[in-house]
């Protein structure tokens, strides 16, 4: 069984760097309160670490 991570955006991306905005888009988050479920992978964990101040994660 694959492990899923639930990722929720909790802060606005207005004042963050462009690279962080593109990371949010890559994960699939669009606005505050938006939640997505993604398969746990090293690539995703790296993206989560780079924008940890904008999101909340649950396993």
C-alpha positions in Angstrom: 0.0 0.0 0.0 1.3 3.4 -0.9 1.6 6.1 1.8 -0.2 9.3 1.2 0.5 12.7 2.6 -2.2 15.3 3.1 -0.9 18.8 2.4 -2.9 21.9 3.2 -1.9 25.5 2.4 -2.3 27.7 5.5 -0.6 30.9 4.4 -0.8 33.2 1.4 1.8 33.0 -1.4 1.6 36.8 -2.2 4.8 37.9 -0.5 6.9 34.7 -0.9 9.6 34.2 -3.6 8.6 33.2 -7.1 10.4 29.8 -6.6 8.1 29.0 -3.6 5.0 30.0 -5.6 6.0 27.6 -8.4 6.6 24.8 -5.7 3.1 25.3 -4.4 1.8 25.1 -8.0 3.9 21.9 -8.5 2.3 20.3 -5.5 -1.1 21.3 -6.7 -2.1 23.9 -4.1 -4.0 26.9 -5.3 -5.3 28.9 -2.4 -5.4 29.1 1.4 -7.3 26.1 2.8 -6.8 24.0 -0.3 -5.9 20.4 0.6 -4.4 17.7 -1.7 -3.3 14.1 -1.1 0.0 13.1 -2.7 2.0 9.9 -2.7 5.0 10.1 -0.4 8.2 10.3 -2.3 11.7 11.9 -1.8 10.8 14.6 -4.5 7.6 15.6 -2.6 9.4 15.6 0.8 12.0 18.0 -0.6 9.3 20.3 -2.0 7.5 20.2 1.4 10.7 21.1 3.3 11.3 24.2 1.1 7.9 25.7 1.7 7.2 24.3 5.2 6.2 27.8 6.5 3.3 28.0 4.0 1.8 24.5 4.5 0.6 22.0 7.0 1.1 18.3 6.5 -0.5 15.1 7.8 0.3 11.5 7.1 
